Amino acid sequence: TKAKNSSRAKQTLSIQHNAMKTLILGLGNPILGDDALGLRVAALVRQRLPPDSEIEVDEEYWGGLRLMERLIGYDKAILVDAICTGAHPPGTILRLGPDDLPTQHSASSHDVNLPTALEMGRTMGMKMPDDICIIAVEAENVLDFSEQCSPAVTAALPDAVDRVLAAAY
């Protein structure tokens, strides 16, 4: 039985060692209408995950280097954000990679876009996620102060939550 217990301990250690450290991160500003989409999706995803889930769900209000710092140590990251391409109707859900973002403006002109931030982190020897996906929803209004998303973006919330959960597993 001692050998059996040792074998179980090794299996448990192996499973824990092989478990992917995953972060779901909702991005946005809670008072700029559709820009709050990522924050709302993160809250809904958190409600749907089992209490013992090893997936971490959080919200972030910044991009660039601050976002890079938040991603350190994870194997996989799912970022959820509003996007304004003008190429799709509001509420359209897109699955993108970090290099697929058409443009990325930060609150500061001194900050960097996501691909640059990730490369900087890797260059500095930080453990950055190898698997990053962005679930983006085409926004209608991210400029006016409002605590409500537009009807089209609100209607997209359940499907966005489903896509985030599918990407996590």
LUMNU-909621 format. One record per atom (N, C-alpha, C): residue in one letter; x, y, z. Coordinates in pm, whole numbers, plus 50000, padded with zeros to 5 digits. Layout:
<lumtis>
aXYZ;...
</lumtis>
This chain:
<lumtis>
t500814988050000;t500005000050000;t500855012750000;k502055011750057;k502935023350057;k503325026949913;a503615016849832;a503955019149691;a502745024749616;k501555019749651;k500325024349588;k500085039149621;n500265043249747;n500095057149787;n501115066149719;s502355061149707;s503405068749640;s503055070849492;s502505060349431;s502105061249291;s500985071549273;r499995071449364;r498895081249358;r499425095349376;a500335097149468;a500915110449492;a501635115449367;k502355106549301;k503055110449177;k502045114049069;q500935106449057;q499925109548957;q499285123148986;t498965125749112;t498365138549149;t499315149949118;l500575148249153;l501585158349125;l501715160548975;s501685149748899;s501795150748754;s500595158248696;i499385155148745;i498195161948696;i498265176748730;q498675180148853;q498775194148892;q499835201248808;h500935194448781;h502015200448705;h501595203048560;n500765194148506;n500355195348367;n499135204448349;a498475208148458;a497295216748448;a497705230248391;m496935234848293;m497205247648232;m496685258848321;k497505268748345;k497075280348423;k496405290048326;t495085291748343;t494285299548248;t493685311848315;l493695322848241;l493115335448286;l492095340248183;i490905343348229;i489905350248148;i489875364448199;l490125373848111;l490275387748153;l489335396648073;g488345402348141;g487445411848077;g488055425648082;l488085432247966;l488705445447954;l487625455947929;g487855468047979;g486925478647947;g486825489448050;n485895498348024;n485615509648112;n484135509048147;p483795508048275;p482395505948314;p481455517748288;i481975529248254;i481105540848234;i481135546148090;l481635538147997;l481655542347856;l480835532847768;g479615530447808;g478675522847726;g479195509147688;d479295506647559;d479695493447509;d481105489447550;d481925498947590;d483285495647633;d483285487047759;a482165486547830;a482055478147951;a481795463547917;l481645460247790;l481305446647749;l482205436047812;g483515437947804;g484445427947858;g484255425748007;l483965436448079;l483745435348223;l482455427648253;r481425430248174;r480145423348192;r480265408448158;v480975405348050;v481165391248013;v481955384048122;a482995390248174;a483785383948281;a482915380648401;a482045389848440;a481155387548556;a480215375848528;l479685374948407;l478775363948372;l479505350548363;v480725350748311;v481535338448303;v481825333548445;r482195342548534;r482485338848673;r481295331648736;q480085336248707;q478875329948761;q478665315948705;r479125313448584;r478885300548519;r479935290048552;l481095294248601;l482145284548634;l481835277848768;p482205265148780;p482005258548910;p482895264949017;p482475264149143;p483235270649251;p484685265649262;d484925253249222;d486275247649234;d487085249049104;s486625257449013;s487325259148885;s488725264748907;e489655259648830;e491025264648837;e491245276348740;i490215279748665;i490305291048573;i490085303948652;e490995313248637;e490865326148706;e490125335848613;v489185343248668;v488445353348594;v488655366648665;d488975376948587;d489245389948646;d488865400748547;e488905413248592;e488655424848508;e489895433848509;e490085440948399;e491225450148389;e490765462448312;y491225473848356;y490805486548297;y491905493048213;w493035486448201;w494175492148131;w494645482648022;g495415487747929;g496005479647824;g497515480447831;g498155477347720;g499595479047707;g500425472047811;l501345479447871;l502295473547966;l501615468448092;r500565475148137;r499845470248255;r499165456948225;l498645455648105;l498025442948064;l499095432048058;m500265435348004;m501365425747999;m501685420648139;e501775429648235;e502085425748373;e501015416348428;r499775418548391;r498675410148441;r498715396048382;l499305394448265;l499345381448198;l500525372748240;i501455378148316;i502655370748356;i502255358248435;g502845346948397;g502665334548470;g501565325548419;y500795329948322;y499705321748269;y500135314448143;d499555302548123;d499795294848001;d498835298947891;k497625302547934;k496555305847840;k495805318047891;a495455327047798;a494675338847835;a493585341047732;i492385343847781;i491275347647696;i490915361847736;l491115371147644;l490815385147668;l489465388147604;v488635395647673;v487305399047623;v487205414147620;d486845419547501;d486835434047488;d485875438247378;a485465450747384;a484725456947275;a485735460947168;i485275461347044;i486135465346934;i485325474346840;c485995483846780;c485325493146688;c486045492546553;t485635483246468;t486255482346336;t485445489746231;g484125490746253;g483245496546152;g482975486946038;a483595475046042;a483435465245935;a482315455345961;h481755455546081;h480725445846119;h479585453146190;p478405447446186;p477305453546262;p477575452546412;p477095462346490;p477255461546635;p476695448346688;g477425442446783;g477015429646841;g477685417646775;t478385419646665;t479085408746597;t480245404046686;i480345391046705;i481395385346790;i482515380146702;l483735383946735;l484925379846660;l485865372546753;r486555362546699;r487635355846773;r488935359746703;l489805366246777;l491035371646721;l492245366846800;g493415368246739;g494685366346807;g495295380046831;p496325380846912;p496935393946942;p497385401546817;d497815394546715;d498285401346594;d497155405146499;d495915400846530;d494775403646442;d494105417046472;l494495423546580;l493845436046617;l494185446646513;p493155453046455;p493415462946352;p494175474946405;t493795480146518;t494515490846586;t494235489046733;q495085494646812;q494845493946955;q495335506847017;h494405514547065;h494765527147128;h494655525647277;s495655530247346;s495665529847492;s495285543547544;a495035544147673;a494685557047734;a495885566447733;s497065561247711;s498275569447713;s499025568047582;s499495579247531;s500295578747408;s501675573047434;h502015570847561;h503315565347597;h503265550247615;d502125544247591;d501955529847610;d502175522647477;v502085509347481;v502315501247361;v501115492347336;n501025486847213;n499935477747182;n500225463847238;l499235455047233;l499355441747294;l500505433447236;p500655432247104;p501775424147053;p503145429247101;t503305442347104;t504565448147151;t504775445347299;a503715446847377;a503815444247521;a504185429647548;l503565420347474;l503875406147493;l505325403147455;e505775408847346;e507165406747303;e508145412447405;m507825423947460;m508695429847563;m508785420647684;g507645415447726;g507625406347840;g508485394047815;r508345388347697;r509135376347664;r510625379747657;t510945391347600;t512345395647589;t512965397447727;m512155401847823;m512645403847959;m512635390848040;g512295379647975;g512335366648041;g511095363348124;m510035370748106;m508805368048181;m508025356948113;k507345348848193;k506505338148138;k505205344348090;m505065345247959;m503855350647898;m503045339047839;p501725340447831;p500905329547775;p501295326447630;d501405313547600;d501645309447462;d500345309347383;d499235307647454;d497915306547392;d497075318547436;i496895328147346;i496095340047376;i495025341447269;c493785342447314;c492715345347218;c491935357247271;i491385364647178;i490605376547211;i489205374247157;i488245374847247;i486845374647207;i486415389347207;a486155394447088;a485835408647072;a484415409947018;v483715419947065;v482365422747018;v482355436646957;e481885437446833;e481795450346765;e480865459546845;a481405470946883;a480675480546966;a479935490646880;e478925496546939;e478185507246873;e478615520846927;n478835521547060;n479155534447121;n480095532447239;v481315537147226;v482295536547336;v482785550647374;l482095560747326;l482535574547350;l481655582047449;d480385578447457;d479475585647546;d479425579147683;f479335587447786;f479215582347922;f477865575347939;s477925562747977;s476725554948004;s477135542348077;e476295537848167;e476565525248236;e475835513748170;q475215516348054;q474475506147980;q475125503647845;c475135491047805;c475575487647670;c474405490147574;s474725492147447;s473695493847345;s472885480947334;p471665481647279;p470845469547267;p471535458247189;a472235461447081;a472895451047001;a474005444047079;v474775451647154;v475855445847234;v475285438147352;t474255443247415;t473595436047524;t473075422547475;a472475422347356;a471945409847299;a473065399747272;a474275404447248;a475415395647217;a476045389547342;l475725394647460;l476375390047584;l476285374947605;p475105368547596;p475055353947621;p475945345947526;d475945349447397;d476775342247301;d478255344847328;a478605357047368;a480005360147401;a480465351847520;v479615350347621;v479945342047737;v480185327647693;d479305322347608;d479475308647558;d480795307047483;r481145316847402;r482395316047325;r483625316847415;v483555324947518;v484665325747614;v484845312347685;l483755306547730;l483845293547799;l484355282747704;a483925282947580;a484415273147481;a485925274947458;a486375287147454;a487805289947434;a488625285547555;a488025286147674;a488755282747796;a488995267747805;y488105259947749;y488245245247759;y488655240047628;
</lumtis>
